[in-house]
């Protein structure tokens, strides 16, 4: 009888079953409620209000006044420093992110080959990543001091005149890249875990077939760790687009200012705007000039660029998939 009723097709759902489904949905919503509330309060609402304020003149004192696209027009036509900030931030994305990924991958590959002392070297490479960004930048500025820093003193001892580093517009950003490479431990440990997870039998089969080291990396290691490399690229680009603390502290200390707040206002991008980044300019316009409407427009554009970069990187993640012809 039960089979016959089932074969008739869908019919009205019994009331007890409807009640059970309703309870199940309410239970799921109850468990998701903290996350949903946090998402709505700390992401969706701020995002929506930021987009709204980007079309207004707003200074936190008077009520927002709708001005349409004027903030965006000012960005593209009249802002005197924003394009310098855009160029510096783009430089960090193009140079700092690949440098960190290549260096982190190289260090992790070397560590996988160590038979003795591997744990000690892993710890030594990871420790700098635990240093707070402000403290690490302070240490780097003093180490690269043109006159008394140990780096230039060491170079002078072998007959090389060191550059001015954080006091030279041509060397300030490369010095920040060196700072980023010094704190490579967070990325290195992720790449190391991915490398150790590559199946050993694939390497054994490759060695039996006489595969060269570069081919082994290209057709075995790379495809296996590609998702982790994509993750590192996406997070690295987003971090570079939001680069703020290290550049601010370096400009403040190198210029001789006593505090970061004063340094941002009076020595912005020292020296000569070479360390001025997009988030710094956004901060100044919003919390120094109190142009919250224009700062919101800058934030919306930064969010849009981050989304575009993320989509491009995710779509390009499969661009280097090995083919049968390339194996020959």
N, C-alpha and C positions, 0 to 999 in steps of 0.2 A: 504494500500500500504506500509506504514511504517512498519507494522507488518510483512508483507511478506518479505521485505528486511532484517529485523532483523533475521528472521528464516533461512535465507540462510547460516548463519554462518559467520565467520570472513572474512572480505575483506579488501581492501586498506583503510587506515585511511585517512579521508579527510584532506586537507592541513590546514584549520583553526584549526582543533582539534590537529594536530601535532604541530602547532605553539603555541597553548595554553599550551600543555604539556611541551614544551621546556621552555616557560616563567615560568611555575610553578617550574620546576627543577632549573632554574637559580635563582628564588626568594629564594628557599630553600637553595641553595648553598651560596647565598649572606648573609643570616642570619647565616649560619653555618661557614662562612669564618673566623671570628675572633677566634672561638674555634679551627677550623682546623689549622689555622696558628700557634696559640699558641701550639697546640699539636705537630705539626711538628717541631717547633723551640725549644721548651723547653722540649720535651720528646723524640720524635723519633730520631731526629738528635743527641742529646747528648748520647742516648742509643747506637745508631749505632757506633758513634765515640769511645765511651768507649770500646765497644767490639773490635773494630779495634786496638785501642791503647794497649789493653791487650795482643796483640800478638807482641808488639814492645818494643824496648828500647827507652824511650822518657823522656827528662828532661826539656822541655819547651825552651831550648836554641838551640839545634841541631834538625835537622829533624828526625822524627821517623824512626827507623831502625827495619825492620822485623826480629824477632827472633823465631817465631813460638810459641811452647808451653813452652818455658823456664821459663816464669813468673809463670806459673801454676806448673811446676816442682819444682821451688824454693819454692813455697808456701807449697807443700806437703813434701819436703825433707830437706830444708836448712834454712828456716826462723826461727831464734832462739826464737822469742816471739809470733809468730802468734797463736800457739796452746794454749798458756796461755790466750791470748785474746779470743780465741774461747771458751775455758772452762768457763771463766768468763761471757761471753755473754750468753752461754747456761744456766748457773746457773740463770741468771736474767730471762730468758725465762721460766724456769721451776718453779722458786720460786716466782718471782715478779708478773708475769701475773696472776697465779691462786690466789695469795694472794690479789691482788687488786680486782679481780672479786668477790671473796668470801666476802671480807670486804665491797665492794660497794653494793653488793646484800643484805647483812645482814643489813647494815645501811638503805637502801631504804625500806626494808620490815618492819623495826622498825618504820620508819617515816610514813608509810601508816597506822599504827595502832594508831598513836597519834590523839587524838581528840582536844586537846588544845595545843597551842604553836608549832604546826607543821611547820608553816611558818618560825618561828624564828629559829628552829633547822635546817631546810633545808638551810636557809641562812648561818648559822654558819658552816655547813658542806661543803657548796659550796665555801665560801670565800677563803679558802686556794688554791683552784684551780686557782684563779685569780692572785696569786702571781707569779712574773716572776721566772723562774727556777733558775737563778743565785742568786737572792735575797733569795729565799727559801732555797737553799743549803747553802748559807752563814749563815743564821740564824740557820740552823740545826747543822752545824759544831760547831758554838759557843755554842749552847744549849747542845751539847754532848761533850764539852771539858772535858777531863778526870779530870782536876784539878778544874776548876772554873765554869764549866757548871752547870746549874740548875738541870739537870737530875741526874748527879752523886752526886751533893750536896744533893738532896732530898733522893737518895738511901742511902747515908752515914748517914743521920739523922735517918734512921730506922735500921741502923746496917748492911747495905749491901755495899760491895765494888764494885763500878761500873766498867765496863770494860773500855778499852782505846778507844773504838768505832772506829772513823775514823783513829786512829793511830795504830790499831791492825789489822793484816791481817785476823784474824778470825772473826772480828766484823765489818769490813768496809762495806762489801756487805749487811749484815743484817741491818746496819744503813741506807743504801740507800733504802732498802725495807721499813723501817719505814717512810722515806721521801716520798716514793711513796704512802703509805697508808694515810699519812697526807694530801696529795693533791688528795684525791679520789673524790672530788666533781664533776668533769666532768663526770666520769663514773656513780657516784651515781645518778645524775639527769636524765641520760638516762634510767637507770634501774627503777627509780621511775616512770617515765612517762609510761614505759611498764607495770609496776605493776598496776598502776591506770587505765590502759586500759583493764585489764582483765574483761570479762563480770561478773557482780555481780550475775546474775541468776545462773551461774554455781556453785558459792560458796553456794548460797541458797539451790540448789538441793543437793549438797554434804552434807550440814549440816542436811538436812532432812533424808538423807540416813545413817547418823551416821559415815561419813568418818572422819578418824583421821587427825590431822594437817599435819603429814608427807605425808600421802596419798593425801591430798588436794594439797600440794605443788607439789608432784610428778606427779599427773595426771591432774591437772587443771592449776596451776600457771606455772609450767615449760614448758608444751607444748605451752602455749600462749606467753611466753616471750623468747622462744628458738631462734627466729631470732635475737632478740636484744642481747642475750648472745653470739651468733655466731659473731655478729658484734663487740662486746666488745673483744672477744678472738682474732679475726683477727687483729684488730687495736692494741690491746695490744702486740701481738707477734711482729708485725712490728715495733712498738715503742721500744720494748726491744732490737730487733736486731739493731736498730739505736741509742741505748743508748749512749749518748756522754756528754751532758752539765753537768749534775749533777755529774757524775763521775769525770770529768775534774776539776770542781770547788772544789769538796770535796778534791781531791788529792792536788790541789794547795794550798788551805787554810790550810789544816791539816799539810802540810809539811812546812808551813811558807813562801812560795814563794809570791812575790808581785803581779804577774799577771799571767793570765791563759796561755798566749803564752809561757812564761818562764817555767811555771809548766809542760806543756805538754812535753817540750824538756828535762827537767832535772829531774823531779820527776814523770815520766810516771808510772801510775798505783800505786802510793804510797797508802798504804805501801806494799812493796815487791811484786808489781805487782798485788795485790788483786783487784784493781779497774780498771785495764787495760781492756778496751773493744775493740771489733773488729773495730768499727768506729774510735776510737782513734788511733789505729795502722794504719789504712788506711790513716788517716789525717797526721800522722807523716811521713809515707813513701812517700806520695804525696807532702806535702808542707813543710816538714823539710828536708828530704833526696832528694827531687826532683826526685824520682823514679816514674814518672807519669805512665809509662807503667805497673809497678808492682802494683801500686795503682789502676789502671784501672782493672787489673785482680782481685784484692780484691773486688772491687765494683761489678764486674760481678758475682762473687761467692755469694756475699751478696744478690744481686738481685735474683739469682737463688734459694737460700735457702728461701727467703721471698715468692717467688711464690710457692715453694713446700709446705711450711707450710700453706699458704692460701688455696691451693687446698685440703690438707689433712683435715683441719678444716672444710671446706665447705662440704666435703664428709661425715665427721663424725657428722655433725650437726643433722642428723636424726637417730643417733644410739640409742637414748633413747626414742623412740616413744612408748608410752604405748600400751599394747595389752589387749585383753579381758580377757585372762587368768590371767594377772598380777593384774587385778582389783578385782579378787575373793579372 
